[in-house]
Amino acid sequence: MVGQKLAADMPFDGIICIGGEDWWYHNRGHFDFQIMRRLAEDWPVLFVNSLAVRMPSLKEKSQFAARIGRKLKSLARGIVRVENNFWVFSPVSVPGPTGQKLSSWALAPQIKMAAARAGIKRPLLWVHCPAGAALISEIPHAALVLQRTDRFEAFPEADPEIVGAQIKTLKASADLVVYCNAGLMAQESGEVRRQLLITHGVDLDTFISAGSNKTPGPADVAVLKRPRVGFIGGIDAHTFGPELFLGTASRLKDVEFALIGGCSLPDGWCPLPNVKLLGRKPYELVASYMAAMDVLIMPWNDSEWIKACNPIKLKEYLAVGRPVVTTDFPALGRYRDLVRVANNPNDFAKAIRAALDERYDAAPARARVASEGWDAKASYLAEALVDLVYELGQGKSGAPNRKLSAA
């Protein structure tokens, strides 16, 4: 991307990324996963799996054991060199106020040791998870970048007071804040030093290829009768609209609905016989599940999280080449003419029926996302990081004369 010679001449020799997800069990389509894997072509990258936001509640019953089990398995892996110069580390961390107090003497040393193993001595510190705010003063860094691609303070499971304070600290300290949503970026333009907009990308080859191949799809969806309507993603209260979905599916009894993804809604939330919850799937299979559908849907709610998001699956849906029905949301923007938009069960069901009845041409949608690949996004960001460190006055003589615009 920026070239090995230029990368070697940087004031930083690697990137420590305090991620917002866990590499070992979250969907690997997320922004920080995709970007960091590609930045590892130029610099060593240590991806620190998501720090604890809160302790799961025993009231969550089945979810409690699953979450604790996942985290223990992740911790057991320690530090792993996944590919090339991309390393993944699962530190021991404690959520809440206690966790913040422990971070200064327990968390930062763990991360420093892992970074040293990855060959990183002078890091650029990249923070996505708000709990990373406690590390700013504990990990020396050439520059601090905040990834503001999610409105974490709107996450229902987080303590808004604690998370709000963490985000405020990060915004005040960051040398650069990276956004994927233009609306959120505009709202915070006066609160940060520098801003950069990079919308979510898509693995073009994978999703276009899956949509073009005439295969029956994975076994658990291939057995479902047609027509099939699918949602692929997290089924969570802060994003997914269960009332909208149930009202829609109950109006289309001849349609099989497949929900692919982890679900944090209460047990028994969906009693409909034409709805199959197929669970979380590996990222490598996501495209094949999308391709096995006749229509793909995004039944979002109207939460603050959704208002500030830029859904990855929109571009994945368009690349795989199936009709899309969605609720309205701000980031729909220039893709609005390629999808059907409906905001209540009756209209949503009608839009699905219309999509099933009409012949669909995938070419316009694929053409629209042709320039939205993750490789191009990562290359653009790599150059921006070079701009940043030189603008901060840490570059060597003869460095490129490039500037990053202030917010």
C-alpha positions in Angstrom: 0.0 0.0 0.0 2.3 2.8 1.2 5.3 0.7 0.2 7.8 -1.2 2.5 10.5 1.5 2.1 8.2 4.3 3.2 6.7 2.2 6.0 10.2 1.4 7.3 11.0 5.1 7.5 8.0 6.0 9.6 8.2 7.3 13.2 6.2 4.3 14.2 7.2 0.7 13.5 3.8 -0.9 14.0 0.2 -0.5 15.1 -1.5 -1.5 18.3 -5.2 -1.7 17.7 -7.6 -1.9 20.7 -10.4 -3.6 18.8 -14.1 -3.4 19.2 -14.6 -7.1 18.6 -13.0 -10.4 19.4 -11.2 -12.0 16.4 -12.0 -15.5 17.5 -15.8 -15.3 17.6 -17.1 -12.1 16.0 -17.9 -11.7 12.3 -14.7 -10.8 10.5 -16.4 -8.4 8.2 -16.0 -5.7 10.8 -14.1 -2.5 9.9 -11.1 -2.9 12.2 -10.6 -6.6 11.3 -10.6 -5.9 7.5 -8.5 -2.7 7.7 -5.9 -4.0 10.2 -5.3 -7.2 8.2 -4.5 -5.1 5.2 -2.4 -2.5 7.1 -0.3 -5.5 8.3 1.1 -5.6 4.7 3.0 -2.4 5.6 3.5 -2.6 9.4 3.2 -5.2 12.1 -0.2 -5.0 13.7 -1.2 -6.2 17.1 -5.0 -6.6 17.3 -6.1 -6.6 20.9 -9.4 -8.3 21.2 -12.3 -6.3 22.6 -11.8 -5.3 26.3 -14.6 -6.1 28.7 -17.4 -3.5 28.7 -19.5 -5.2 31.4 -19.9 -8.5 33.2 -22.7 -10.6 31.6 -25.7 -10.8 33.9 -26.9 -14.1 35.3 -30.4 -13.0 34.3 -29.5 -13.6 30.7 -29.5 -17.4 31.4 -28.3 -19.1 28.2 -26.3 -16.1 27.0 -24.4 -15.9 30.3 -22.7 -19.3 29.9 -22.1 -18.8 26.2 -20.4 -15.4 26.6 -18.2 -16.5 29.5 -17.3 -19.6 27.6 -16.3 -17.6 24.5 -14.2 -15.2 26.5 -12.4 -18.0 28.3 -11.5 -19.7 25.0 -10.3 -16.4 23.6 -8.1 -15.8 26.7 -6.6 -19.3 26.4 -5.2 -18.5 23.0 -2.9 -15.7 24.3 -1.1 -14.1 21.5 -1.3 -15.6 18.0 0.4 -14.7 14.7 -2.6 -15.2 12.4 -1.1 -14.3 9.1 1.9 -12.3 7.8 2.4 -9.5 10.3 -1.1 -9.6 11.8 -1.1 -10.7 15.4 -4.1 -11.2 17.7 -3.9 -10.9 21.5 -6.6 -11.6 24.2 -5.6 -9.8 27.4 -7.1 -10.3 30.8 -9.3 -7.3 31.5 -12.0 -6.4 34.0 -15.1 -4.4 33.1 -16.4 -1.3 34.8 -14.8 1.0 37.4 -12.7 -1.8 38.8 -11.4 -2.6 35.4 -10.3 1.0 34.9 -8.3 1.0 38.1 -6.6 -2.3 37.2 -5.8 -1.2 33.7 -2.9 1.0 34.7 -0.9 -1.8 36.2 -2.2 -5.0 34.7 -3.6 -4.3 31.2 -1.0 -2.1 29.7 1.9 -4.3 30.6 0.2 -7.3 29.0 -0.3 -5.3 25.7 3.3 -4.0 25.8 4.7 -7.5 26.1 2.5 -8.7 23.3 3.6 -5.8 21.1 7.2 -6.5 21.7 6.7 -10.1 20.6 5.1 -8.8 17.4 8.2 -6.6 16.9 6.5 -3.3 17.7 8.6 -0.8 19.8 7.3 2.5 18.6 3.5 2.0 18.0 0.8 4.1 16.5 -2.1 3.5 19.0 -5.5 2.9 17.3 -8.5 2.6 19.6 -11.9 1.4 18.8 -13.2 0.0 22.1 -13.9 2.9 24.5 -12.2 1.1 27.4 -9.0 1.7 25.6 -9.1 5.3 26.9 -7.3 4.0 30.1 -4.3 3.0 28.0 -3.6 6.4 26.4 -1.1 7.5 29.1 0.2 4.0 29.7 1.3 3.0 26.2 3.7 5.5 24.6 2.7 6.2 21.0 3.7 8.2 17.9 0.1 9.1 17.3 -3.4 8.3 18.6 -6.2 7.4 16.3 -9.8 6.9 17.4 -12.0 4.7 15.3 -15.5 6.2 15.8 -17.4 3.8 13.5 -19.9 2.8 16.3 -21.8 4.9 18.8 -20.8 2.8 21.8 -22.6 5.1 24.2 -25.9 3.9 22.6 -25.0 0.2 23.3 -27.7 -0.9 25.7 -25.4 -3.3 27.7 -22.8 -0.6 28.4 -22.8 1.9 31.3 -23.6 5.2 29.5 -21.8 7.3 32.1 -18.6 5.3 32.0 -18.6 4.8 28.2 -19.5 8.5 27.7 -16.5 9.6 29.8 -14.2 7.2 27.9 -15.3 8.5 24.5 -15.0 12.1 25.7 -11.4 11.4 26.8 -10.6 9.7 23.5 -12.0 12.5 21.4 -10.1 15.1 23.3 -6.8 13.2 23.0 -6.9 11.7 19.5 -4.7 13.1 16.8 -7.2 11.7 14.2 -10.7 10.4 14.4 -11.9 8.0 11.7 -15.6 7.9 10.9 -17.7 5.8 8.6 -20.9 7.9 9.0 -20.9 11.4 7.6 -23.7 12.5 9.9 -21.9 11.6 13.1 -18.7 13.1 11.7 -20.5 16.4 11.1 -22.0 16.4 14.6 -18.5 16.0 16.2 -16.5 18.3 13.9 -15.9 20.8 16.6 -14.9 18.2 19.2 -11.8 16.7 17.7 -8.6 17.8 16.1 -8.7 16.0 12.8 -11.3 13.8 11.0 -11.3 11.3 8.2 -14.4 9.7 6.6 -13.9 6.1 5.4 -17.2 4.3 4.8 -17.3 0.5 5.2 -15.9 -1.6 2.4 -16.8 -5.0 0.9 -14.8 -8.0 -0.1 -15.8 -7.7 -3.7 -14.4 -10.9 -5.2 -15.9 -13.1 -2.5 -19.4 -11.7 -2.5 -19.7 -11.2 -6.3 -18.4 -14.7 -6.9 -20.8 -16.3 -4.4 -23.8 -14.5 -5.9 -22.8 -15.5 -9.4 -22.4 -19.2 -8.7 -25.5 -21.4 -9.1 -25.1 -23.6 -6.0 -27.7 -24.7 -3.5 -25.9 -23.0 -0.7 -25.0 -24.4 2.8 -26.9 -27.5 3.9 -29.0 -25.9 6.6 -30.4 -23.3 4.2 -30.6 -25.5 1.1 -33.3 -27.6 2.7 -35.6 -24.6 3.1 -38.3 -24.3 0.5 -38.4 -21.2 -1.8 -39.0 -18.4 -1.7 -36.4 -17.6 0.9 -35.8 -14.3 2.6 -32.7 -13.8 4.7 -31.1 -11.5 7.2 -27.5 -12.0 8.0 -26.1 -10.2 11.0 -26.5 -9.7 14.7 -30.0 -10.1 16.0 -29.7 -7.5 18.8 -32.0 -5.1 20.5 -29.9 -2.0 19.6 -30.1 -2.7 15.9 -32.7 -5.3 14.9 -36.5 -4.5 15.0 -38.2 -7.7 16.3 -41.8 -6.2 16.1 -41.2 -5.1 12.5 -39.8 -8.5 11.6 -42.5 -10.6 13.3 -45.2 -8.4 11.8 -43.7 -8.9 8.3 -43.0 -12.6 8.5 -46.6 -13.3 9.8 -48.0 -11.6 6.7 -45.9 -13.8 4.4 -46.7 -17.3 5.5 -45.6 -18.9 2.2 -42.1 -17.4 2.6 -39.3 -19.1 4.5 -37.3 -16.6 6.6 -33.7 -17.4 7.6 -31.9 -15.4 10.3 -28.2 -16.0 10.2 -26.2 -14.5 13.1 -25.9 -14.4 16.9 -29.0 -13.6 18.8 -29.2 -11.7 22.1 -33.0 -11.3 22.1 -34.9 -13.1 24.9 -35.5 -16.9 24.4 -38.7 -17.6 22.5 -39.0 -14.1 21.0 -39.9 -15.6 17.6 -42.6 -18.4 17.6 -43.4 -18.2 13.9 -43.1 -21.6 12.0 -41.8 -20.0 8.8 -38.8 -18.4 10.6 -35.6 -20.4 11.1 -32.8 -19.1 13.4 -29.7 -20.7 12.0 -27.2 -19.1 14.4 -23.8 -17.5 14.0 -21.7 -18.6 11.0 -18.0 -18.2 10.1 -17.3 -15.1 8.0 -16.0 -17.4 5.2 -19.5 -18.8 4.7 -21.5 -15.5 5.0 -21.5 -14.8 1.3 -22.8 -18.3 0.4 -25.7 -17.8 2.9 -26.6 -14.5 1.3 -26.4 -16.0 -2.2 -28.8 -18.8 -1.1 -31.6 -16.2 -0.6 -34.2 -14.8 -3.0 -34.4 -11.5 -1.1 -32.1 -10.0 1.6 -33.5 -7.7 4.3 -32.4 -5.2 6.9 -35.2 -4.7 9.4 -33.4 -2.0 11.5 -35.0 -0.2 14.4 -34.7 3.6 14.8 -32.0 3.6 17.5 -29.2 6.1 18.0 -26.8 3.3 17.1 -28.5 2.8 13.7 -28.6 6.5 13.0 -24.8 6.7 13.4 -23.9 3.5 11.6 -22.8 2.6 8.1 -23.9 -1.0 7.8 -21.3 -3.3 6.3 -24.0 -5.7 5.0 -25.6 -3.2 2.7 -22.6 -3.3 0.4 -22.3 -7.1 0.9 -25.9 -7.5 -0.1 -25.5 -5.4 -3.2 -22.3 -7.2 -4.2 -23.8 -10.6 -3.9 -26.6 -9.5 -6.2 -30.0 -10.1 -4.6 -32.9 -7.7 -4.1 -32.7 -5.8 -0.9 -35.6 -4.5 1.3 -34.6 -2.3 4.3 -36.0 0.2 6.7 -34.8 3.8 6.2 -31.6 5.0 7.8 -29.3 8.0 7.3 -26.4 6.2 5.7 -28.5 4.7 3.0 -27.6 7.7 0.9 -26.5 7.1 -2.6 -27.7 3.5 -2.5 -31.4 4.3 -1.9 -32.4 3.9 -5.6 -31.0 0.3 -5.5 -33.2 -1.0 -2.7 -36.8 -1.0 -1.5 -37.5 1.0 1.6 -40.3 0.3 4.0 -40.8 1.2 7.7 -43.8 -0.8 9.0 -44.7 -4.5 8.7 -47.4 -4.0 6.1 -45.2 -2.0 3.7 -42.2 -4.2 4.4 -44.2 -7.3 3.5 -45.4 -5.7 0.3 -41.9 -4.7 -0.6 -40.6 -8.2 -0.2 -43.5 -9.6 -2.3 -42.7 -7.1 -5.0 -39.1 -8.0 -4.9 -39.9 -11.7 -5.2 -42.3 -11.1 -8.1 -40.0 -8.9 -10.3 -37.0 -10.0 -12.2 -33.8 -8.6 -10.6 -30.7 -7.3 -12.4 -27.7 -7.4 -10.2 -25.4 -5.4 -12.5 -26.3 -1.8 -11.4 -25.8 -2.7 -7.7 -22.5 -4.3 -8.4 -21.4 -1.4 -10.5 -22.2 1.0 -7.7 -20.0 -0.8 -5.1 -17.2 -1.6 -7.6 -15.0 1.1 -6.0 -15.8 0.2 -2.4 -13.4 -2.7 -1.9 -11.6 -3.1 1.4 -8.2 -3.0 -0.4 -8.9 0.5 -1.7 -10.1 1.7 1.8 -7.0 0.4 3.5 -4.7 1.9 1.0 -6.4 5.3 1.4 -6.1 5.0 5.2 -2.5 4.0 5.1 -1.6 7.1 3.2 -3.7 9.2 5.7 -1.6 7.7 8.6 1.5 8.8 6.8 0.1 12.2 6.4 -0.8 12.3 10.0 2.6 11.5 11.5 4.4 13.9 9.2 1.9 16.7 10.0 2.6 16.0 13.7 6.2 17.0 12.9 7.6 13.6 13.6 8.7 12.8 10.0 12.2 12.8 8.7 13.6 15.2 6.1 12.7 14.4 2.6 9.3 13.1 3.6 6.4 13.5 1.2 4.8 16.9 1.4 1.3 15.7 2.3 -1.2 17.3 4.7 -4.3 15.9 6.5 -7.1 18.4 6.8 -8.1 19.5 10.3 -11.7 19.0 11.5 
